[in-house]
Amino acid sequence: GLRKVSERFVDAFDLPETRSMLFVGKPGTGKTFLMACIARALITRGRSVLYVSAPQLFDHMQEHRTLLASFNPDPIRLDNSLAMRDSIMGCSLLLIDDLGTEPGAASRYADLLAVIDGRQSPDRKMIISSNADPVSLRDQYDERLLSRLVCGFAVYRFFGEDVRLGLNRR
């Protein structure tokens, strides 16, 4: 199952043929939890890992563009923005959680393409989670992005009921 897939991903992380992963499924089916387990395993092996929610990622990209375009940007904000950008592009594993939940998704797909394209290196992998299925992602973004995700990423579907709702009922 998904546990075996995750263990293989961690063990084969450095191999060029190991593909990034796209986790899709309803909320509460364990996508974020599994991302955290994989992250922890890679951190113990000395890899750099960055977790961001999709809205945080897009906010950062927007702010970075604004700072670069401004005549006299605040030096501290600019330094922080450049450091965050370096982390996004340079970490071993980038985790992007909840893609498709952010507002105005269509205007942001170029940012996501830039991140995916900027990380096209065998030692840099990504795991993206989404509550949206690939078809609705295509409606929100566009064909180019969807083809990058479907071709470049191994897609795993999470099934079942919302674990959190079940726990709250007890």
DSSP file (Angstrom, degrees, kcal/mol; ACC not computed):
  #  RESIDUE AA STRUCTURE BP1 BP2  ACC     N-H-->O    O-->H-N    N-H-->O    O-->H-N    TCO  KAPPA ALPHA  PHI   PSI    X-CA   Y-CA   Z-CA
    1    1 A G     >        0   0    0      0, 0.0     4,-2.0     0, 0.0     5,-0.2   0.000 360.0 360.0 360.0-154.8    0.0    0.0    0.0
    2    2 A L  H  >  +     0   0    0      1,-0.2     4,-2.3     2,-0.2     5,-0.2   0.805 360.0  59.6 -65.5 -30.7    0.9    3.6    0.5
    3    3 A R  H  > S+     0   0    0      2,-0.2     4,-2.5     1,-0.2    -1,-0.2   0.944 107.0  45.6 -63.7 -46.3    3.3    2.8    3.3
    4    4 A K  H  > S+     0   0    0      1,-0.2     4,-2.7     2,-0.2     5,-0.2   0.914 111.7  52.3 -61.3 -43.5    5.4    0.6    1.1
    5    5 A V  H  X S+     0   0    0     -4,-2.0     4,-2.3     1,-0.2    -1,-0.2   0.911 111.1  48.2 -57.5 -43.6    5.4    3.2   -1.7
    6    6 A S  H  X S+     0   0    0     -4,-2.3     4,-2.3     2,-0.2    -2,-0.2   0.906 110.5  49.7 -66.2 -43.1    6.6    5.8    0.9
    7    7 A E  H  X S+     0   0    0     -4,-2.5     4,-2.7     1,-0.2    -2,-0.2   0.908 111.7  49.3 -63.2 -41.4    9.4    3.6    2.2
    8    8 A R  H  X S+     0   0    0     -4,-2.7     4,-2.7     2,-0.2    -2,-0.2   0.909 108.9  53.5 -62.8 -41.5   10.5    2.9   -1.4
    9    9 A F  H  < S+     0   0    0     -4,-2.3    -2,-0.2    -5,-0.2    -1,-0.2   0.927 112.1  44.3 -58.4 -46.1   10.5    6.7   -2.1
   10   10 A V  H >< S+     0   0    0     -4,-2.3     3,-1.1     1,-0.2     4,-0.2   0.936 115.8  46.8 -65.1 -46.7   12.7    7.3    0.9
   11   11 A D  H 3< S+     0   0    0     -4,-2.7     3,-0.3     1,-0.2    -2,-0.2   0.860 121.3  37.0 -64.4 -36.0   15.1    4.4    0.1
   12   12 A A  T >< S+     0   0    0     -4,-2.7     3,-1.8    -5,-0.2     6,-0.3   0.177  81.4 120.3-101.0  16.7   15.3    5.4   -3.6
   13   13 A F  T <  S+     0   0    0     -3,-1.1    -1,-0.2     1,-0.3    -2,-0.1   0.840  74.1  48.0 -53.0 -40.9   15.3    9.2   -3.0
   14   14 A D  T 3  S+     0   0    0     -3,-0.3    -1,-0.3    -4,-0.2    -2,-0.1   0.556  86.4 104.3 -82.4  -7.0   18.7    9.8   -4.6
   15   15 A L  S X  S-     0   0    0     -3,-1.8     3,-1.7     1,-0.1    -3,-0.0  -0.578  72.3-135.2 -77.5 135.0   18.0    7.8   -7.7
   16   16 A P  T 3  S+     0   0    0      0, 0.0    -1,-0.1     0, 0.0    -3,-0.0   0.803 103.0  58.3 -59.8 -28.7   17.3   10.0  -10.8
   17   17 A E  T 3  S+     0   0    0      2,-0.1     2,-0.5    -5,-0.0    -4,-0.1   0.596  77.5 107.9 -80.4  -8.2   14.4    7.8  -11.8
   18   18 A T    <   -     0   0    0     -3,-1.7     2,-0.2    -6,-0.3    -9,-0.0  -0.577  64.9-145.7 -70.9 120.6   12.6    8.3   -8.5
   19   19 A R        -     0   0    0     -2,-0.5   134,-0.2     1,-0.1   106,-0.1  -0.553  13.2-107.1 -91.4 151.9    9.6   10.5   -9.4
   20   20 A S  E     -a  153   0A   0    132,-0.7   134,-3.2    -2,-0.2     2,-0.4  -0.230  42.4-121.5 -62.3 165.0    8.0   13.3   -7.3
   21   21 A M  E     -ab 154 127A   0    105,-2.5   107,-2.5   132,-0.3     2,-0.5  -0.902  17.5-160.0-122.8 144.7    4.6   12.4   -5.8
   22   22 A L  E     -ab 155 128A   0    132,-2.6   134,-3.0    -2,-0.4     2,-0.6  -0.985  12.5-160.8-119.1 118.2    1.1   13.8   -6.1
   23   23 A F  E     +ab 156 129A   0    105,-3.2   107,-2.5    -2,-0.5     2,-0.4  -0.884  13.8 179.4 -99.9 122.5   -1.2   12.8   -3.3
   24   24 A V  E     +ab 157 130A   0    132,-2.7   134,-3.3    -2,-0.6     2,-0.3  -0.966  21.9 101.2-125.2 142.4   -4.9   13.3   -4.1
   25   25 A G  E     -a  158   0A   0    105,-1.7   134,-0.1    -2,-0.4     3,-0.1  -0.891  67.2 -56.2 163.7 169.3   -8.0   12.5   -2.0
   26   26 A K  S >  S-     0   0    0    132,-0.6     3,-1.1    -2,-0.3     5,-0.3  -0.160  70.1 -81.3 -62.6 159.9  -10.6   13.8    0.2
   27   27 A P  T 3  S+     0   0    0      0, 0.0    -1,-0.1     0, 0.0   136,-0.0  -0.314 114.1  26.6 -58.9 145.5   -9.7   15.8    3.4
   28   28 A G  T 3  S+     0   0    0    134,-0.2   135,-3.5    -3,-0.1   136,-0.2   0.624  82.1 115.9  80.9  13.1   -8.7   13.7    6.4
   29   29 A T  S <  S-     0   0    0     -3,-1.1   130,-0.1   133,-0.2    -3,-0.1   0.393  92.6 -94.5 -98.6   4.4   -7.6   10.6    4.4
   30   30 A G  S  > S+     0   0    0    128,-0.1     4,-2.4    -5,-0.1     5,-0.2   0.556  82.7 129.1 105.2   8.9   -3.9   10.9    5.6
   31   31 A K  H  > S+     0   0    0     -5,-0.3     4,-2.2     2,-0.2     5,-0.1   0.956  80.5  40.8 -62.7 -51.6   -2.1   12.8    2.9
   32   32 A T  H  > S+     0   0    0      1,-0.2     4,-2.2     2,-0.2    -1,-0.2   0.883 114.3  54.0 -65.7 -38.6   -0.5   15.4    5.2
   33   33 A F  H  > S+     0   0    0      2,-0.2     4,-2.1     1,-0.2    -1,-0.2   0.929 109.7  46.8 -60.7 -46.1    0.3   12.7    7.7
   34   34 A L  H  X S+     0   0    0     -4,-2.4     4,-2.4     1,-0.2    -1,-0.2   0.886 109.7  54.1 -66.0 -38.1    2.1   10.6    5.2
   35   35 A M  H  X S+     0   0    0     -4,-2.2     4,-2.6     1,-0.2    -1,-0.2   0.923 108.9  49.6 -57.9 -43.5    4.0   13.7    3.9
   36   36 A A  H  X S+     0   0    0     -4,-2.2     4,-2.6     2,-0.2    -2,-0.2   0.887 109.2  51.4 -65.1 -39.7    5.2   14.3    7.4
   37   37 A C  H  X S+     0   0    0     -4,-2.1     4,-2.1     2,-0.2    -1,-0.2   0.924 112.5  45.6 -62.8 -44.8    6.3   10.7    7.9
   38   38 A I  H  X S+     0   0    0     -4,-2.4     4,-2.2     2,-0.2    -2,-0.2   0.919 112.3  51.9 -63.9 -44.1    8.3   10.8    4.6
   39   39 A A  H  X S+     0   0    0     -4,-2.6     4,-2.6     1,-0.2    -2,-0.2   0.928 109.7  49.2 -57.7 -46.8    9.8   14.2    5.6
   40   40 A R  H  X S+     0   0    0     -4,-2.6     4,-2.2     1,-0.2    -1,-0.2   0.912 109.8  51.0 -61.7 -43.3   10.9   12.9    9.0
   41   41 A A  H  X S+     0   0    0     -4,-2.1     4,-0.6     1,-0.2    -1,-0.2   0.899 113.4  45.3 -61.4 -40.8   12.6    9.8    7.4
   42   42 A L  H ><>S+     0   0    0     -4,-2.2     5,-2.4     2,-0.2     3,-0.5   0.865 109.0  55.2 -73.2 -35.6   14.5   12.0    5.0
   43   43 A I  H ><5S+     0   0    0     -4,-2.6     3,-2.1     1,-0.2    -2,-0.2   0.908 104.2  54.7 -62.0 -41.2   15.5   14.5    7.7
   44   44 A T  H 3<5S+     0   0    0     -4,-2.2    -1,-0.2     1,-0.3    -2,-0.2   0.739 105.6  54.4 -65.8 -19.6   17.0   11.7    9.7
   45   45 A R  T <<5S-     0   0    0     -4,-0.6    -1,-0.3    -3,-0.5    -2,-0.2   0.249 126.9-101.9 -95.4  11.7   19.1   10.9    6.6
   46   46 A G  T < 5S+     0   0    0     -3,-2.1     2,-0.2     1,-0.3    -3,-0.2   0.655  74.0 141.9  84.4  15.7   20.4   14.4    6.5
   47   47 A R      < -     0   0    0     -5,-2.4     2,-0.4    -8,-0.1    -1,-0.3  -0.619  52.4-119.0 -89.8 151.1   18.2   15.8    3.7
   48   48 A S        -     0   0    0     -2,-0.2    45,-2.3    42,-0.1    44,-0.6  -0.762  33.4-172.6 -89.5 133.7   16.7   19.3    3.7
   49   49 A V  E     -c   93   0A   0     -2,-0.4     2,-0.4    43,-0.2    45,-0.2  -0.982  10.6-168.5-129.9 136.1   12.9   19.4    3.8
   50   50 A L  E     -c   94   0A   0     43,-2.4    45,-3.3    -2,-0.4     2,-0.5  -0.993   4.8-162.7-126.2 128.4   10.6   22.4    3.4
   51   51 A Y  E     +c   95   0A   0     -2,-0.4     2,-0.3    43,-0.2    45,-0.2  -0.935  18.9 160.5-107.9 127.7    6.9   22.2    4.1
   52   52 A V  E     -c   96   0A   0     43,-2.6    45,-2.4    -2,-0.5     2,-0.2  -0.995  36.8-123.9-139.0 147.4    4.6   25.0    2.8
   53   53 A S  E  >  -c   97   0A   0     -2,-0.3     4,-2.5    43,-0.2    45,-0.2  -0.568  35.0-111.9 -78.2 156.2    0.8   25.1    2.2
   54   54 A A  H  > S+     0   0    0     43,-3.0     4,-2.6     1,-0.2     5,-0.2   0.924 118.8  51.9 -56.8 -45.2   -0.1   26.1   -1.3
   55   55 A P  H  > S+     0   0    0      0, 0.0     4,-2.5     0, 0.0    -1,-0.2   0.916 110.2  49.0 -59.0 -40.4   -1.5   29.4   -0.2
   56   56 A Q  H  > S+     0   0    0      2,-0.2     4,-2.5     1,-0.2    -2,-0.2   0.920 110.9  50.9 -62.1 -43.2    1.8   30.2    1.7
   57   57 A L  H  X S+     0   0    0     -4,-2.5     4,-2.5     1,-0.2    -1,-0.2   0.937 112.9  44.6 -59.5 -47.7    3.8   29.3   -1.4
   58   58 A F  H  X S+     0   0    0     -4,-2.6     4,-2.3     2,-0.2    -1,-0.2   0.873 111.6  52.8 -69.0 -36.5    1.8   31.5   -3.6
   59   59 A D  H  X S+     0   0    0     -4,-2.5     4,-2.6    -5,-0.2    -1,-0.2   0.925 110.8  48.4 -61.3 -43.1    1.8   34.4   -1.1
   60   60 A H  H  X S+     0   0    0     -4,-2.5     4,-2.9     2,-0.2    -2,-0.2   0.937 110.6  49.7 -62.2 -46.0    5.6   34.1   -1.0
   61   61 A M  H  X S+     0   0    0     -4,-2.5     4,-2.2     1,-0.2    -1,-0.2   0.905 112.3  48.6 -60.6 -41.5    6.0   34.1   -4.8
   62   62 A Q  H  X S+     0   0    0     -4,-2.3     4,-2.3     2,-0.2    -1,-0.2   0.929 112.8  46.8 -63.4 -46.8    3.7   37.1   -5.1
   63   63 A E  H  X S+     0   0    0     -4,-2.6     4,-2.9     1,-0.2     5,-0.2   0.898 110.2  54.0 -63.5 -40.1    5.7   39.0   -2.4
   64   64 A H  H  X S+     0   0    0     -4,-2.9     4,-2.4     1,-0.2    -1,-0.2   0.927 110.0  47.1 -59.8 -45.9    9.0   38.0   -4.0
   65   65 A R  H  X S+     0   0    0     -4,-2.2     4,-1.9    -5,-0.2    -1,-0.2   0.924 112.5  49.9 -60.6 -45.0    7.9   39.5   -7.3
   66   66 A T  H  X S+     0   0    0     -4,-2.3     4,-1.2     1,-0.2    -2,-0.2   0.918 111.7  47.6 -61.6 -45.4    6.6   42.6   -5.7
   67   67 A L  H  < S+     0   0    0     -4,-2.9     3,-0.4     1,-0.2    -1,-0.2   0.912 112.1  49.3 -64.2 -42.5    9.9   43.2   -3.8
   68   68 A L  H  < S+     0   0    0     -4,-2.4    -1,-0.2     1,-0.2    -2,-0.2   0.840 113.7  47.3 -65.4 -31.4   12.0   42.6   -6.9
   69   69 A A  H  < S+     0   0    0     -4,-1.9    -1,-0.2    -5,-0.2    -2,-0.2   0.668  91.7  99.6 -84.2 -16.8    9.9   45.0   -8.9
   70   70 A S  S  < S-     0   0    0     -4,-1.2    -3,-0.0    -3,-0.4    -4,-0.0  -0.410  73.2-131.6 -79.5 150.8    9.9   47.8   -6.3
   71   71 A F  S    S+     0   0    0      1,-0.3    -1,-0.1    -2,-0.1    -4,-0.0   0.893  99.2  13.8 -65.0 -43.8   12.3   50.7   -6.6
   72   72 A N  S    S-     0   0    0      2,-0.0    -1,-0.3    -3,-0.0    -3,-0.0  -0.613  82.8-168.6-136.3  74.2   13.5   50.7   -3.0
   73   73 A P        -     0   0    0      0, 0.0    -6,-0.0     0, 0.0    -5,-0.0  -0.295  37.0 -96.2 -69.2 149.6   12.6   47.4   -1.3
   74   74 A D     >  -     0   0    0      1,-0.2     4,-2.6     2,-0.1     5,-0.2  -0.478  34.6-140.7 -59.2 121.8   13.0   46.9    2.4
   75   75 A P  H  > S+     0   0    0      0, 0.0     4,-2.5     0, 0.0     5,-0.2   0.851  97.6  48.9 -62.1 -35.4   16.4   45.2    2.6
   76   76 A I  H  > S+     0   0    0      2,-0.2     4,-2.7     1,-0.2     5,-0.2   0.935 113.1  46.3 -69.9 -45.5   15.4   42.8    5.5
   77   77 A R  H  > S+     0   0    0      1,-0.2     4,-2.5     2,-0.2    -1,-0.2   0.900 113.7  50.1 -62.0 -39.1   12.2   41.7    3.7
   78   78 A L  H  X S+     0   0    0     -4,-2.6     4,-2.7     2,-0.2    -2,-0.2   0.931 110.7  48.5 -65.7 -44.9   14.1   41.3    0.5
   79   79 A D  H  X S+     0   0    0     -4,-2.5     4,-2.4     2,-0.2    -2,-0.2   0.928 113.5  47.7 -58.8 -45.6   16.8   39.2    2.2
   80   80 A N  H  X S+     0   0    0     -4,-2.7     4,-2.4     1,-0.2    -1,-0.2   0.903 112.3  49.8 -61.5 -41.9   14.1   37.0    3.9
   81   81 A S  H  X S+     0   0    0     -4,-2.5     4,-2.4     2,-0.2    -2,-0.2   0.904 111.4  47.8 -65.6 -42.3   12.3   36.7    0.5
   82   82 A L  H  X S+     0   0    0     -4,-2.7     4,-2.5     2,-0.2    -1,-0.2   0.893 111.7  50.7 -65.7 -39.5   15.5   35.6   -1.3
   83   83 A A  H  X S+     0   0    0     -4,-2.4     4,-2.2     2,-0.2    -2,-0.2   0.912 111.5  47.6 -64.0 -42.2   16.3   33.1    1.5
   84   84 A M  H  X S+     0   0    0     -4,-2.4     4,-2.8     2,-0.2    -2,-0.2   0.911 111.3  51.1 -64.7 -41.9   12.8   31.6    1.3
   85   85 A R  H  X S+     0   0    0     -4,-2.4     4,-2.5     1,-0.2     5,-0.2   0.911 109.1  50.8 -61.2 -43.3   13.1   31.4   -2.5
   86   86 A D  H  X S+     0   0    0     -4,-2.5     4,-2.7     1,-0.2     5,-0.2   0.906 111.4  48.6 -60.5 -41.5   16.5   29.6   -2.2
   87   87 A S  H  X S+     0   0    0     -4,-2.2     4,-2.2     2,-0.2    -2,-0.2   0.927 111.1  49.6 -64.5 -44.9   14.9   27.2    0.2
   88   88 A I  H  < S+     0   0    0     -4,-2.8    -2,-0.2     1,-0.2    -1,-0.2   0.920 121.7  33.9 -59.7 -44.5   11.9   26.5   -2.1
   89   89 A M  H  < S+     0   0    0     -4,-2.5    -1,-0.2    -5,-0.2    -2,-0.2   0.787 126.3  38.5 -82.9 -27.5   14.2   25.9   -5.1
   90   90 A G  H  < S+     0   0    0     -4,-2.7    -3,-0.2    -5,-0.2    -2,-0.2   0.642  81.4 107.5-105.7 -14.9   17.1   24.3   -3.3
   91   91 A C  S  < S-     0   0    0     -4,-2.2     3,-0.2    -5,-0.2   -42,-0.1  -0.247  71.2-124.0 -65.4 154.7   15.8   22.0   -0.6
   92   92 A S  S    S+     0   0    0    -44,-0.6    33,-3.0     1,-0.2     2,-0.5   0.933  97.7  23.4 -62.9 -46.8   16.0   18.2   -1.2
   93   93 A L  E     -cd  49 125A   0    -45,-2.3   -43,-2.4    31,-0.2     2,-0.5  -0.981  68.1-165.5-127.7 123.1   12.3   17.7   -0.6
   94   94 A L  E     -cd  50 126A   0     31,-2.2    33,-2.3    -2,-0.5     2,-0.6  -0.935   7.5-161.1-106.5 123.8    9.6   20.4   -1.1
   95   95 A L  E     -cd  51 127A   0    -45,-3.3   -43,-2.6    -2,-0.5     2,-0.6  -0.919   6.0-172.9-104.8 122.0    6.2   19.5    0.4
   96   96 A I  E     -cd  52 128A   0     31,-2.6    33,-2.7    -2,-0.6     3,-0.4  -0.962  12.9-159.7-116.4 115.6    3.3   21.6   -0.9
   97   97 A D  E     +c   53   0A   0    -45,-2.4   -43,-3.0    -2,-0.6    33,-0.1  -0.725  59.9   7.1-101.3 142.3    0.1   20.9    1.0
   98   98 A D  E >  S-     0   0A   0     -2,-0.3     3,-1.6   -45,-0.2     4,-0.3   0.860  70.7-172.4  65.2  42.1   -3.5   21.5   -0.1
   99   99 A L  E 3  S+ d   0 130A   0     30,-3.0    33,-0.6    -3,-0.4    32,-0.5  -0.422  70.9  32.5 -62.4 138.6   -3.0   22.6   -3.7
  100  100 A G  T 3  S+     0   0    0     30,-0.1    -1,-0.2    31,-0.1     5,-0.1   0.370  94.3  91.0  95.6  -5.3   -6.2   23.8   -5.2
  101  101 A T    <   +     0   0    0     -3,-1.6    -2,-0.1     2,-0.1    -3,-0.1   0.619  64.2  96.3 -93.5 -14.4   -7.6   25.2   -2.0
  102  102 A E  S    S-     0   0    0     -4,-0.3     3,-0.5     1,-0.1     2,-0.1  -0.453  80.6-110.3 -78.9 148.1   -6.1   28.7   -2.6
  103  103 A P  S    S+     0   0    0      0, 0.0    -1,-0.1     0, 0.0    -2,-0.1  -0.364  96.1  22.0 -73.0 155.9   -8.3   31.4   -4.2
  104  104 A G  S >  S+     0   0    0      1,-0.1     3,-0.9     2,-0.1     4,-0.5   0.889  72.1 169.2  59.2  43.2   -7.6   32.7   -7.7
  105  105 A A  G >>  +     0   0    0     -3,-0.5     3,-1.8     1,-0.2     4,-0.7   0.845  64.5  65.1 -57.9 -37.5   -5.8   29.5   -8.7
  106  106 A A  G >4 S+     0   0    0      1,-0.3     3,-0.9     2,-0.2     4,-0.3   0.868  99.4  51.5 -58.1 -38.6   -5.7   30.3  -12.4
  107  107 A S  G <4 S+     0   0    0     -3,-0.9    -1,-0.3     1,-0.2     4,-0.2   0.634 110.2  52.2 -73.1 -10.8   -3.4   33.3  -11.9
  108  108 A R  G X> S+     0   0    0     -3,-1.8     4,-1.7    -4,-0.5     3,-0.5   0.494  77.3  90.9-105.9  -4.2   -1.0   31.3   -9.8
  109  109 A Y  H <X S+     0   0    0     -3,-0.9     4,-2.8    -4,-0.7     5,-0.2   0.837  83.1  60.2 -66.0 -28.3   -0.3   28.3  -12.1
  110  110 A A  H 3> S+     0   0    0     -4,-0.3     4,-2.4     1,-0.2    -1,-0.2   0.895 103.8  51.5 -62.3 -38.1    2.7   30.1  -13.6
  111  111 A D  H <> S+     0   0    0     -3,-0.5     4,-2.1     2,-0.2    -1,-0.2   0.927 110.7  47.1 -62.3 -44.7    4.2   30.3  -10.2
  112  112 A L  H  X S+     0   0    0     -4,-1.7     4,-2.8     1,-0.2     5,-0.2   0.910 111.2  51.2 -65.6 -41.1    3.7   26.6   -9.6
  113  113 A L  H  X S+     0   0    0     -4,-2.8     4,-3.2     1,-0.2     5,-0.3   0.915 108.6  52.7 -59.1 -42.2    5.2   25.8  -13.1
  114  114 A A  H  X S+     0   0    0     -4,-2.4     4,-2.3     2,-0.2    -2,-0.2   0.895 111.2  46.3 -61.5 -40.3    8.2   28.0  -12.2
  115  115 A V  H  X S+     0   0    0     -4,-2.1     4,-0.9     2,-0.2    -2,-0.2   0.945 114.8  46.2 -67.4 -47.8    8.8   26.0   -9.0
  116  116 A I  H >< S+     0   0    0     -4,-2.8     3,-0.7     1,-0.2    -2,-0.2   0.939 117.6  43.4 -60.1 -47.3    8.4   22.6  -10.7
  117  117 A D  H >< S+     0   0    0     -4,-3.2     3,-1.3     1,-0.2    -1,-0.2   0.867 110.7  55.4 -67.3 -36.1   10.6   23.6  -13.6
  118  118 A G  H 3< S+     0   0    0     -4,-2.3    -1,-0.2    -5,-0.3    -2,-0.2   0.650 106.8  51.8 -71.8 -13.9   13.2   25.2  -11.3
  119  119 A R  T <<  +     0   0    0     -4,-0.9     2,-2.7    -3,-0.7    -1,-0.3   0.116  69.0 130.1-107.8  20.0   13.5   22.0   -9.3
  120  120 A Q    <   +     0   0    0     -3,-1.3     5,-0.1     3,-0.1    -3,-0.1  -0.398  39.6 115.0 -75.1  69.2   14.2   19.8  -12.3
  121  121 A S  S >  S-     0   0    0     -2,-2.7     3,-2.2     3,-0.4    -3,-0.0  -0.995  73.8-124.2-138.2 140.5   17.2   18.1  -10.8
  122  122 A P  T 3  S+     0   0    0      0, 0.0  -104,-0.1     0, 0.0    -1,-0.1   0.756 111.0  53.8 -60.2 -23.6   17.6   14.5   -9.8
  123  123 A D  T 3  S+     0   0    0      1,-0.1     2,-0.5     2,-0.0    -3,-0.1   0.325  98.7  74.0 -94.4  10.1   18.4   15.4   -6.2
  124  124 A R    <   +     0   0    0     -3,-2.2    -3,-0.4    -5,-0.2     2,-0.3  -0.974  59.8 171.4-125.9 120.1   15.3   17.6   -5.7
  125  125 A K  E     - d   0  93A   0    -33,-3.0   -31,-2.2    -2,-0.5     2,-0.3  -0.793  14.2-152.6-122.7 165.5   11.9   16.0   -5.3
  126  126 A M  E     - d   0  94A   0     -2,-0.3  -105,-2.5   -33,-0.2     2,-0.4  -0.969   8.6-160.4-135.1 150.7    8.5   17.2   -4.4
  127  127 A I  E     -bd  21  95A   0    -33,-2.3   -31,-2.6    -2,-0.3     2,-0.4  -0.982  16.1-173.4-127.4 123.5    5.3   15.9   -2.8
  128  128 A I  E     -bd  22  96A   0   -107,-2.5  -105,-3.2    -2,-0.4     2,-0.4  -0.948   5.2-160.8-114.6 133.1    2.2   17.8   -3.5
  129  129 A S  E     +b   23   0A   0    -33,-2.7   -30,-3.0    -2,-0.4     2,-0.3  -0.891  11.9 176.3-112.1 148.0   -1.1   17.0   -1.8
  130  130 A S  E     -bd  24  99A   0   -107,-2.5  -105,-1.7    -2,-0.4   -30,-0.1  -0.991  33.6-154.9-149.4 140.3   -4.5   18.1   -3.1
  131  131 A N  S    S+     0   0    0    -32,-0.5     2,-0.3    -2,-0.3   -31,-0.1   0.593  82.3  85.2 -81.9 -13.0   -8.1   17.5   -2.1
  132  132 A A  S    S-     0   0    0    -33,-0.6  -107,-0.1  -106,-0.1   -33,-0.1  -0.647  83.3-123.1 -89.3 144.7   -9.0   18.1   -5.7
  133  133 A D    >>  -     0   0    0     -2,-0.3     4,-2.1  -109,-0.1     3,-0.5  -0.472  34.5-100.5 -80.0 161.6   -9.0   15.3   -8.2
  134  134 A P  H 3> S+     0   0    0      0, 0.0     4,-2.1     0, 0.0     5,-0.1   0.819 120.7  57.6 -53.8 -33.9   -6.7   15.8  -11.3
  135  135 A V  H 3> S+     0   0    0      1,-0.2     4,-1.7     2,-0.2     5,-0.1   0.936 109.3  42.9 -65.2 -44.9   -9.8   16.8  -13.5
  136  136 A S  H <> S+     0   0    0     -3,-0.5     4,-1.9     1,-0.2    -1,-0.2   0.814 110.1  57.9 -72.7 -26.7  -10.8   19.7  -11.2
  137  137 A L  H  X S+     0   0    0     -4,-2.1     4,-2.9     2,-0.2    -1,-0.2   0.909 104.9  51.8 -62.3 -40.1   -7.1   20.7  -10.9
  138  138 A R  H  < S+     0   0    0     -4,-2.1    -2,-0.2     1,-0.2    -1,-0.2   0.901 108.3  50.9 -62.4 -39.9   -7.1   21.0  -14.7
  139  139 A D  H  < S+     0   0    0     -4,-1.7    -1,-0.2     1,-0.2    -2,-0.2   0.883 115.6  42.4 -64.0 -37.3  -10.2   23.2  -14.6
  140  140 A Q  H  < S+     0   0    0     -4,-1.9    -2,-0.2    -5,-0.1    -1,-0.2   0.864 131.8  14.2 -78.4 -36.9   -8.5   25.4  -12.0
  141  141 A Y  S  < S-     0   0    0     -4,-2.9     2,-0.3    -5,-0.2    -3,-0.1   0.545  98.6 -94.4-105.6-111.0   -5.1   25.6  -13.6
  142  142 A D     >  -     0   0    0     -5,-0.1     4,-2.4     1,-0.1     5,-0.2  -0.983  30.6 -87.9-166.6 175.9   -4.5   24.5  -17.1
  143  143 A E  H  > S+     0   0    0     -2,-0.3     4,-2.9     1,-0.2     5,-0.2   0.858 117.9  56.8 -61.1 -39.2   -3.3   21.7  -19.4
  144  144 A R  H  > S+     0   0    0      1,-0.2     4,-1.9     2,-0.2    -1,-0.2   0.932 111.1  43.0 -60.4 -45.4    0.4   22.5  -19.2
  145  145 A L  H  > S+     0   0    0      2,-0.2     4,-2.6     1,-0.2    -1,-0.2   0.938 113.8  51.1 -65.6 -45.9    0.4   22.2  -15.4
  146  146 A L  H  X S+     0   0    0     -4,-2.4     4,-3.2     1,-0.2     5,-0.3   0.907 109.4  50.3 -60.0 -41.2   -1.7   19.1  -15.4
  147  147 A S  H  X S+     0   0    0     -4,-2.9     4,-2.6     1,-0.2     5,-0.4   0.884 109.7  51.3 -66.6 -36.0    0.6   17.4  -17.9
  148  148 A R  H  X S+     0   0    0     -4,-1.9     4,-2.4    -5,-0.2     5,-0.3   0.930 114.9  43.3 -61.5 -44.3    3.6   18.3  -15.8
  149  149 A L  H  X S+     0   0    0     -4,-2.6     4,-1.7     2,-0.2    -2,-0.2   0.946 118.5  42.2 -67.0 -48.2    1.9   16.8  -12.7
  150  150 A V  H  < S+     0   0    0     -4,-3.2    -2,-0.2    -5,-0.2     5,-0.2   0.878 124.6  35.8 -70.2 -37.3    0.6   13.7  -14.4
  151  151 A C  H  < S+     0   0    0     -4,-2.6    -2,-0.2    -5,-0.3    -3,-0.2   0.876 125.5  37.6 -82.9 -38.7    3.8   13.0  -16.4
  152  152 A G  H  < S+     0   0    0     -4,-2.4  -132,-0.7    -5,-0.4     2,-0.3   0.667 112.5  58.8 -89.6 -16.3    6.4   14.1  -13.9
  153  153 A F  E  < S-a   20   0A   0     -4,-1.7     2,-0.6    -5,-0.3  -132,-0.3  -0.862  76.9-125.2-117.6 146.1    4.8   12.9  -10.7
  154  154 A A  E     -a   21   0A   0   -134,-3.2  -132,-2.6    -2,-0.3     2,-0.5  -0.813  35.7-141.5 -82.9 124.7    3.7    9.5   -9.5
  155  155 A V  E     -a   22   0A   0     -2,-0.6     2,-0.4  -134,-0.2  -132,-0.2  -0.781  19.7-174.2 -98.0 128.2    0.0   10.0   -8.6
  156  156 A Y  E     -a   23   0A   0   -134,-3.0  -132,-2.7    -2,-0.5     2,-0.4  -0.982  12.7-147.2-123.3 129.2   -1.4    8.3   -5.5
  157  157 A R  E     -a   24   0A   0     -2,-0.4     2,-0.5  -134,-0.2  -132,-0.2  -0.794   5.9-150.4 -97.0 134.6   -5.1    8.4   -4.6
  158  158 A F  E     -a   25   0A   0   -134,-3.3  -132,-0.6    -2,-0.4     2,-0.2  -0.909  19.3-172.2-103.9 124.8   -6.2    8.3   -0.9
  159  159 A F        +     0   0    0     -2,-0.5     2,-0.2  -134,-0.1  -134,-0.0  -0.657  31.6  62.1-111.5 168.5   -9.5    6.7   -0.3
  160  160 A G  S    S-     0   0    0     -2,-0.2  -134,-0.2     2,-0.0     2,-0.1  -0.475  79.3 -49.4 114.1 178.5  -11.7    6.4    2.8
  161  161 A E  S    S-     0   0    0     -2,-0.2     2,-0.6     1,-0.1     3,-0.1  -0.418  70.8 -77.5 -86.4 164.8  -13.6    8.6    5.2
  162  162 A D     >  -     0   0    0      1,-0.2     4,-1.9    -2,-0.1  -133,-0.2  -0.501  39.0-157.8 -64.8 111.8  -12.3   11.6    6.9
  163  163 A V  H  > S+     0   0    0   -135,-3.5     4,-2.3    -2,-0.6     5,-0.2   0.882  90.4  55.1 -59.8 -40.5  -10.1   10.2    9.8
  164  164 A R  H  > S+     0   0    0      1,-0.2     4,-2.2     2,-0.2    -1,-0.2   0.900 106.4  49.9 -64.1 -40.6  -10.4   13.4   11.8
  165  165 A L  H  > S+     0   0    0      1,-0.2     4,-1.3     2,-0.2    -1,-0.2   0.911 110.5  51.3 -63.7 -40.4  -14.2   13.4   11.7
  166  166 A G  H  X S+     0   0    0     -4,-1.9     4,-0.8     1,-0.2     3,-0.3   0.904 110.2  48.6 -61.6 -42.7  -14.2    9.8   12.9
  167  167 A L  H >< S+     0   0    0     -4,-2.3     3,-0.6     1,-0.2    -1,-0.2   0.874 108.8  53.8 -66.1 -36.9  -11.9   10.6   15.8
  168  168 A N  H 3< S+     0   0    0     -4,-2.2    -1,-0.2     1,-0.2    -2,-0.2   0.779 101.7  59.3 -69.6 -25.4  -14.1   13.6   16.8
  169  169 A R  H 3<        0   0    0     -4,-1.3    -1,-0.2    -3,-0.3    -2,-0.2   0.787 360.0 360.0 -72.5 -26.4  -17.2   11.3   16.9
  170  170 A R    <<        0   0    0     -4,-0.8    -1,-0.2    -3,-0.6    -2,-0.2   0.491 360.0 360.0 -70.5 360.0  -15.6    9.1   19.6
